[in-house]
Structure formats: structure tokens, C-alpha cells
């Protein structure tokens, strides 16, 4: 009887397929994305921060505008935070913009805008907003350091390649994903490897209906061999997110100016401007909520008028319905008690300030109201 030839370890077979199949596939199928051209540490850094939890097709326009406005570390470092947030407006997760701005100021001041001699993940992780994934991405893409990245796309690819049935979000699951990525990394070609894995997840190894026939790793994919690639990664049932109700005010003075407030830096959406208001408390009406919030936040007593707009918006960890009413001051002058600053602004000039998506819809409503449109509409703030 002929002896059965022992099979090499699974990771070795997958790594051979990565070198012979995935990397050539990527060189042919890689998307032409703006941050893949004229690579510099700065351009890579900006793109990686923008791409966190944001779709590629959304990022492209923001990236191009950003590079036109802030083409270098120095240009970004010397820009006012308001300009930075305004350019980021609508992209969400605004702490990314604040951290990127802070990192630029450190790099411009302490390294004269040049970090080419500081290539390691350890060095990169000292900057605001840079965790393990982003440090590995910048190190590999900007400096070709041998660092393997693990993002959502890579987790999906790895889970299917090795038919991993555990929880990829647990400490043990994350450790296993990183171990496999490190093992498969092609030394000296880290940037290419990382982008190829992420591209495979984005274009072929899709969350639903993966295009397995087009996959360059199909012959070594355990999930495909099992005949059930879509069952990986194993997903926990999503928990119901809480919902809050918010009241906010469009307060106008005799000059026709609108009162807006700036959020404190350490608050959610810090540094952005808003129509002042806050969360509805138990036992009060929306109008009472708006009146109380104006008193607490800005020290003014008001009378609440007609309804302007209701905005529904979903954040990553809760959903919100914001009811906006007109208000008029009956006593007191605004002062920043529970906000960073305030401003009186004419409606046509409201667009000069940076807002969240929900408040942007209020701005749009006010602009349209100048043309005679009735108030009271309900809208959704997508994204």
C-alpha cells in the first residue's frame, strides 16, 4: 500500500497561494485610487484615517478636497481647527479630524514635517488617533515595513480561508487573526500584501454573495471547501441600540441672526457647531426640554415658538430624533456655560461653520425657509 504523502501546514499552503495567486491578482485588479498615487507618509496617513469605518467611494471626494486645501503636514498644522472640521464635515467620527490635526502639529513642530527616518509601528502609535491597525497600515504602505494589517475585510478573508468559527471580536479571536496575518505576510512586500488582502475582501470576498469563482485563493479556502463561505465570519446577533429624543432651538434676534453654539472639545462631536439643545428628560415636553437646555447651556430664558423640523439620525452606538423649534430670548444674554463658544450668525452665513449631519439639515431648512418654504418637515440624516 502506497504511503499517504503528508500535507504541509495549512498556513504554508495558503502563503504559497498568496504569493503565486493573490499578489499577481492584485497587480491586475487593484483599483486606481488617489491615495495610491504619489505615495508619501502624509498622503498615506490622511487616507488611512479617512478610511476608518468609512466606505472608499465616500472618501475619494473628501480626500481630493483635503489634499487641495492641506497638501502637507505644515499646511494642515497651521490651519485653524474650524477650517479642518469644516472640510471634514459630513464624513463623521470627527475625533479623527481633530487627532489628525493634532498629529500634524506635532510632526510639523518636532520633526519639521519629515518622519521618513521614523518608520516603526511603535513610533507611529505615539500619535493621537493611531492604534495598532493604523500604525501597521502607515508603516507598511508608506515605508514598506513588515507589518500586517487586520481590518474588517482582512478578518473576513482570514475567517473563510481557515474556517474560523470563533468570535473574531474577542481577545482570542483578534489574536488569532493577527497571528494568521503575520504568518501570511510576504516579507519585503508588506504594503502590497496588505492592500491585496483588503482589496480581495472589498471586491471578491464580500460579506454576502462572495464571488468565489473569481478568488485567487479559492483552492486553499477552507470555507469554500466546506461549501458554506457565507457563514464565516461567525457573527453575533446585533444588540438593539438605544434611542434618544432631543430638543433644539433656532433662536433669532432682532437683526435676523441665528444663535449657534460650539461643542466643547472633549464632548461628542467636539469642536462642531450646533443649534443649542439637549436630551429630553423624563416627564417634560419637548418645548420644556428646549427651554431648559437653553437656560443651562447659555444662561438665557426663552419662549418657545413654532416647530421647524424633526431630524432622525443614526450614530454608531445610538439613534436620535431631534425636534427643532423656534425660540426667542425674553431675558439674559448668551454666555458659554456648557459649551465652548457661541455666535450670532445670519442665515446665509451659517454654512461657514462646521456641523454634524443632523444640524446641517437644520441649516438647509433655514436657507430654504428664506425662499418661502413651510417649516415642520421630518427628514432623515443618513450616515
C-alpha positions in Angstrom: 0.0 0.0 0.0 1.4 3.4 -1.0 2.0 5.8 1.9 0.0 9.0 2.0 2.2 12.0 1.4 1.9 14.3 4.4 0.3 17.7 3.7 2.2 20.9 4.6 0.7 23.0 7.3 -2.4 24.9 6.2 -0.7 28.3 6.6 2.2 27.3 4.4 -0.2 26.3 1.6 -2.2 29.5 1.9 1.0 31.6 1.9 2.2 29.9 -1.3 -1.2 30.8 -2.8 -0.9 34.4 -1.6 2.5 34.7 -3.4 1.5 32.9 -6.6 -2.1 33.9 -6.8 -3.2 36.9 -4.7 -0.3 39.3 -5.4 -0.5 38.8 -9.2 -4.3 39.2 -9.0 -3.8 42.4 -7.1 -1.4 43.9 -9.6 -4.0 43.3 -12.3 -7.2 44.2 -10.4 -6.2 47.0 -8.0 -8.5 50.0 -8.1 -7.0 53.3 -9.2 -7.4 55.2 -6.0 -6.0 58.7 -5.5 -4.0 57.8 -2.3 -2.3 55.1 -4.2 -0.6 57.7 -6.5 2.4 59.7 -5.5 2.7 58.0 -2.1 4.1 60.0 0.8 3.8 59.3 4.6 1.4 62.3 4.8 -0.9 61.2 1.9 -0.9 57.6 3.3 -1.7 58.8 6.9 -4.6 61.0 5.7 -6.1 58.3 3.6 -5.9 55.7 6.4 -7.6 58.0 8.9 -10.3 58.8 6.4 -10.9 55.2 5.5 -11.5 54.1 9.1 -15.1 52.9 9.3 -15.9 54.8 6.0 -16.5 53.5 2.5 -13.9 54.0 -0.2 -16.4 55.7 -2.6 -17.3 58.2 0.1 -13.7 59.0 1.0 -12.5 59.8 -2.5 -14.1 63.2 -2.9 -13.1 64.2 0.7 -9.5 63.1 0.2 -9.2 65.1 -3.0 -10.6 68.3 -1.4 -8.4 67.8 1.6 -5.2 67.4 -0.4 -6.1 70.6 -2.3 -6.6 72.6 0.9 -3.9 70.9 3.1 -1.2 69.4 0.8 1.4 69.0 3.5 1.9 68.5 7.3 2.7 72.2 7.6 -0.4 73.3 5.7 -2.6 71.2 8.0 -0.7 72.1 11.2 -1.1 75.8 10.6 -4.8 75.7 9.7 -7.5 76.7 12.2 -9.4 73.8 13.7 -12.6 75.3 12.4 -11.3 75.0 8.8 -10.2 71.4 9.4 -13.6 70.4 10.8 -15.5 72.2 8.0 -13.6 70.2 5.4 -14.3 67.0 7.3 -18.0 67.9 7.6 -20.3 65.0 6.8 -17.6 62.4 7.0 -18.4 61.5 10.6 -16.3 60.4 13.5 -14.9 63.9 13.9 -12.3 62.9 16.5 -10.4 61.6 13.5 -10.1 65.1 12.1 -9.1 66.6 15.5 -6.5 63.8 16.0 -5.1 64.2 12.5 -4.8 68.0 13.1 -3.0 67.4 16.4 -0.7 64.9 14.9 0.2 67.3 12.1 1.1 70.0 14.6 3.4 67.6 16.5 5.1 66.4 13.3 5.5 70.0 11.9 6.9 71.3 15.1 9.0 68.4 16.4 10.1 66.7 13.2 9.9 69.6 10.7 7.3 67.8 8.7 9.6 64.8 7.9 9.1 61.4 9.6 11.0 59.4 6.9 13.6 58.3 9.5 10.9 57.1 12.0 9.3 54.1 10.3 8.3 51.8 13.1 4.8 51.0 14.4 6.0 51.9 17.9 6.9 55.4 16.8 3.6 55.8 14.9 1.4 54.6 17.9 2.5 57.6 20.0 0.4 60.0 17.9 -3.2 60.8 18.7 -5.7 58.5 17.0 -3.2 55.9 15.9 -3.9 52.4 17.1 -2.4 49.0 16.1 -4.2 48.8 12.7 -3.4 52.3 11.5 0.2 52.1 12.7 0.7 48.9 10.7 -1.1 50.3 7.7 1.1 53.5 7.6 4.3 51.6 8.3 3.7 49.1 5.6 2.2 51.4 2.9 4.5 54.5 3.5 7.7 52.7 4.5 7.2 49.1 3.4 7.9 47.9 6.9 6.9 44.3 7.5 3.7 44.9 9.4 0.5 43.0 8.7 -2.8 44.9 9.0 -6.1 43.4 10.2 -9.3 45.3 9.3 -12.8 44.1 8.6 -12.0 43.0 5.1 -9.0 41.1 6.2 -10.9 39.4 9.1 -13.5 38.2 6.6 -10.9 36.8 4.3 -8.9 35.1 7.1 -12.1 33.7 8.7 -13.0 32.0 5.4 -9.5 30.8 4.5 -9.2 29.0 7.8 -13.0 28.4 8.5 -12.6 30.1 11.9 -15.8 29.5 13.9 -14.9 31.6 16.9 -15.7 35.2 17.8 -13.4 37.5 15.8 -14.2 40.4 18.2 -13.0 38.5 21.3 -9.4 38.9 22.6 -8.6 35.4 21.5 -10.2 35.9 18.1 -8.3 39.1 17.5 -5.1 37.4 18.5 -5.7 34.6 16.1 -6.5 36.9 13.2 -3.3 38.9 13.8 -1.2 35.6 14.0 -2.5 34.4 10.7 -2.0 37.8 9.0 1.6 37.9 10.4 2.3 34.3 9.2 1.0 35.0 5.6 2.8 38.4 5.3 5.1 38.4 2.3 8.4 39.9 3.7 9.6 42.8 1.8 6.2 43.3 0.1 4.1 44.2 3.1 2.3 47.2 1.6 1.4 45.2 -1.5 0.3 42.2 0.6 -1.9 44.3 2.9 -3.6 46.1 0.1 -4.1 42.9 -1.8 -5.8 41.3 1.3 -8.0 44.3 1.8 -8.8 44.6 -1.9 -9.8 40.9 -2.0 -12.2 41.5 0.8 -13.7 44.6 -0.8 -14.1 43.3 -4.3 -14.4 39.5 -4.2 -14.7 38.0 -0.6 -17.9 40.0 0.0 -20.0 39.8 3.2 -22.9 38.5 1.2 -22.7 36.5 -2.0 -18.9 36.2 -2.2 -17.5 35.9 -5.7 -15.6 32.6 -5.0 -15.2 31.7 -8.7 -13.1 34.9 -9.1 -11.0 34.4 -6.0 -7.3 33.7 -6.5 -7.3 31.8 -3.1 -10.2 29.6 -3.8 -8.2 26.4 -3.9 -7.0 26.9 -0.3 -10.1 28.3 1.2 -11.5 26.0 3.9 -14.9 27.7 4.0 -15.3 27.2 0.2 -14.2 23.6 0.5 -16.9 23.2 3.2 -19.3 24.7 0.8 -20.5 27.5 3.1 -18.3 30.5 2.8 -21.1 32.9 3.6 -21.4 31.5 7.2 -18.0 33.0 8.0 -17.1 35.0 10.0 -19.5 33.9 12.6 -21.5 37.0 13.6 -23.1 37.6 17.0 -26.7 38.8 16.9 -26.6 42.6 16.9 -27.7 44.2 20.1 -30.5 46.8 20.0 -29.1 50.3 20.1 -30.7 52.8 22.4 -32.8 55.7 21.1 -32.8 59.2 22.5 -35.1 62.2 21.9 -33.5 65.6 21.6 -34.9 69.2 21.6 -33.0 72.0 19.9 -33.7 75.7 19.1 -33.4 78.1 16.3 -33.1 81.3 18.3 -33.2 84.6 16.4 -32.5 88.2 17.4 -33.9 91.4 16.0 -31.2 91.5 13.4 -32.4 88.2 12.0 -29.3 86.4 13.2 -29.4 82.8 14.5 -27.8 81.7 17.7 -25.4 78.7 17.4 -23.2 77.1 20.0 -19.9 75.3 19.7 -19.5 71.9 21.4 -16.6 71.5 23.9 -13.5 69.7 22.6 -14.0 66.7 24.9 -17.7 66.3 24.1 -19.1 64.0 21.4 -18.6 65.9 18.1 -16.3 68.2 19.9 -15.5 71.5 18.1 -18.5 71.3 15.9 -21.3 73.9 15.9 -24.9 73.2 16.7 -28.3 74.6 17.3 -28.3 74.5 21.1 -30.4 71.9 22.9 -30.1 68.6 24.5 -31.7 65.3 25.6 -35.3 65.1 26.7 -35.7 64.3 30.4 -38.4 62.1 31.8 -41.7 64.0 32.5 -41.0 67.0 30.4 -42.3 68.1 27.0 -40.1 68.8 24.0 -40.7 72.6 24.4 -39.8 72.4 28.1 -36.7 70.5 27.2 -35.6 73.2 24.7 -36.2 75.9 27.2 -34.3 74.2 30.0 -31.4 73.4 27.8 -31.0 77.0 26.6 -31.0 78.1 30.2 -28.4 75.5 31.3 -26.2 75.8 28.2 -26.3 79.6 27.5 -27.9 81.2 30.5 -30.9 82.6 28.6 -34.7 82.4 29.3 -36.8 81.9 26.2 -40.2 81.4 24.9 -40.6 78.5 22.5 -42.4 79.1 19.2 -43.3 77.0 16.2 -41.9 73.7 15.1 -39.1 74.0 12.5 -38.0 70.5 11.6 -37.7 66.9 13.0 -34.4 65.1 12.1 -33.8 61.4 12.6 -30.2 60.3 12.7 -28.3 57.0 13.4 -24.9 57.2 15.2 -22.7 54.1 15.7 -24.0 53.4 19.2 -27.4 55.1 19.4 -30.2 56.6 17.2 -31.6 60.0 17.7 -34.8 62.0 16.9 -34.2 65.8 17.2 -37.1 68.1 17.3 -36.2 71.7 16.5 -38.3 74.7 17.5 -38.0 78.5 17.1 -37.2 80.4 20.3 -37.0 84.0 21.4 -35.0 85.4 24.3 -37.0 87.0 27.0 -34.2 87.7 29.5 -30.5 87.3 29.7 -27.6 87.4 27.3 -25.9 84.3 25.9 -22.8 83.2 27.6 -20.9 79.8 27.2 -21.8 77.9 30.3 -21.9 74.3 29.0 -20.5 75.0 25.6 -17.1 76.2 24.2 -18.5 79.3 22.5 -21.5 80.9 20.8 -22.1 83.1 17.8 -24.9 85.1 16.2 -24.9 84.4 12.5 -27.1 85.5 9.6 -28.8 82.6 7.8 -26.8 82.9 4.5 -23.6 82.7 6.6 -24.5 79.6 8.6 -22.6 77.4 6.0 -19.3 78.9 7.1 -19.3 76.9 10.3 -18.8 73.1 10.7 -21.8 71.0 11.9 -22.9 67.4 12.3 -25.1 65.9 9.6 -28.2 66.4 11.8 -27.5 70.1 12.3 -26.6 70.5 8.6 -30.2 69.5 7.8 -31.5 72.4 10.0 -29.2 74.8 8.2 -30.6 73.6 4.9 -34.1 74.0 6.2 -33.5 77.6 7.3 -31.9 78.5 4.0 -35.0 77.1 2.1 -37.3 78.9 4.5 -35.8 82.2 3.3 -37.4 81.3 0.0 -40.8 80.8 1.5 -40.9 77.0 2.2 -43.1 76.0 5.1 -41.5 74.6 8.3 -42.4 71.3 10.1 -40.9 68.7 7.8 -39.4 65.4 9.0 -36.2 64.3 7.5 -33.5 61.6 8.0 -29.8 62.4 8.3 -28.3 59.4 6.6 -24.8 58.3 7.5 
